[in-house]
Amino acid sequence: MICVSIGRGRHRHVIAEHRHLAEQGIGLVELRLDSIQGSVQVKRLLQDRPCPVIVTCRRAVDGGRWEKSEEERLSILRTAIVEGADYVDLEDDVASQVRRYGRAKRIISHHDFHKTPSDLAALHKRLAAMDADVVKIATMANHPIDSLRMLDLVRAGKLPTVGICMGDIGVPTRVLSGRVGAPFTYATFHDDRVLAPGQIGWRQMRDVYRYDSITAKTAIYGVVADPVAHSLSPAVHNAALAAEGIDAVYLPFRVPAEQIGEFLSHAGRWPLAGLSVTIPHKEAVLASAAAQDELVTAIGAANTLTFAPAGIRASNSDATAAVESLEAVIREQDSAREGLGVRTALVLGAGGAARAVAFGLRRHGVDVTIASRTAARSRKVAAEVGCKAVDWAARYRLPYDCLVNATPIGMHPNVDETPFDRDHLRPYMVVFDTVYNPENTLLVKEGRAVGCRIVTGVDMFVRQAAIQFRIWHDREPPLQVMREALKRATASAKQPV
């Protein structure tokens, strides 16, 4: 079950959102009374409520907004119990001061905004002993293993247990908690009005992750990156999974570079079925792979991992997707043309994506030049791919048929940046920007204005995701569904917060 937290300053707004959620099928809400401005009218909020509620009044030290006296806060919680609240949330240091009364169930909670304690079992035992009906533990995840430990705790809990790791690293616990037996998870009413670090909006939890459909048999896929919060891969892959009726969920895994090896060594504990791989892990994951395809061997980078009893298999869908994207745009204007129709290309960037694109172009006979802001890395990639490298400042010196941006320059929120000045764009060029959020980057806009043929990151993104889908699920992907999901997610990401 998804419990939606409502934190509004006015009673009428709380009541209106509560009614709206009930109409949308939400069966439990948390009323964050610490957000109410002025005197809190507990009876008004509880009478004629359309669905069950958890009453919470959180102090600042526990991540809340309560600024008045502790005596008044405890009085509000006692009033909620007397007025028949379904649940009342009591922090562990005050639980003994608020007695059980009537039918209200006691959630005994503990919050740690700095770390996940080493002995979660001992903490759980202490909370459970405080006359708890539900134990809630919310801690900050500093390592993906913290999330695994939290899920293990929920699974082992003899009392109903809500275990959440906060922050970007802890996001998987919010989606997978029901899979291991949690009675509910928390979501926020508005995506841009979170009440705890890493909290997810209820529509996204319901419609993208399909929380209530996740069971112990649901396969787990995801994208591993750092940062990962901006990734739109979950929207695309989860839409495809839903359309095809596949019992699987696709999650964002934020893993710092120094933790990737340990994260992959614990893949079986989640358990992971497949991962998309992006910055900064495309090369590092190869150390954990038991097998790799021909493209990975040639490129030296992977963007796809498949987990099997024999070990991790690494694949790369970037190179194929890049070439297919170019071919599609060129053939739109000349259906009789064979090959890519470009002879020279300048690839901006020297990361995993740049390496894959450069390799794909080289395999089709294109004369490739690489330029990045780190000259030594450009030369290294060029030597591995078998092409030329020039300094970043020299990227304008020669004309090229095709310009590829494989850097994050121009990515949201830095949408006013471009890696290639408009004055150097020419109408005969193909401009290919691998950035997909936004689709119409400044480079794309200026290239289109000059008259260049355009390949956007959306096309490449969907194509590489489709190849991953085939690898993992052994069936044809719903391409249109994936494309529409990406564009919806991109449009949503542009909304002001």
ABEGO torsion letter per residue (X at the ends): XBBBBBBBABAAAAAAAAAAAAAAGBABBBBBAAABBEBBBAAAAABGBABBBBBBBBBAAAGBABABBAAAAAAAAAAAAAAGBABBBBBAAAAAABBBBEABBBBBBBBBAABBBABAAAAAAAAAAAGBABBBBBBBBABAAAAAAAAAAAAABABBBBBBBBEAAAAAAAAAAAAAGBABBBBBABAABBABBGBBBAAAAAAAAGAAABBAABBBBEBBBOBAAABAAAAAAAAAAAAAGBBBBBBBBBBBAAAAAAAAAAAAAOBBABBBBBOAAAAAAAAABABBBAAAAAAGBBABBBBBAAEBBBBBAAAAAAAAAAAAAAAAABAABBEAGBABBBBBEABAAAAAAAAAAAAAGBBBBBBBABAAAAAAAAAAAGBBBBBAAAAAABBBABBBBABABGBOABAABBABBAAABBAABBBBBABAOBABBAAAAAAAAAGBBBBBAAAAAAAAAAAAAAAAAGBBBBAAAAAAAAAAAAAAAABBX
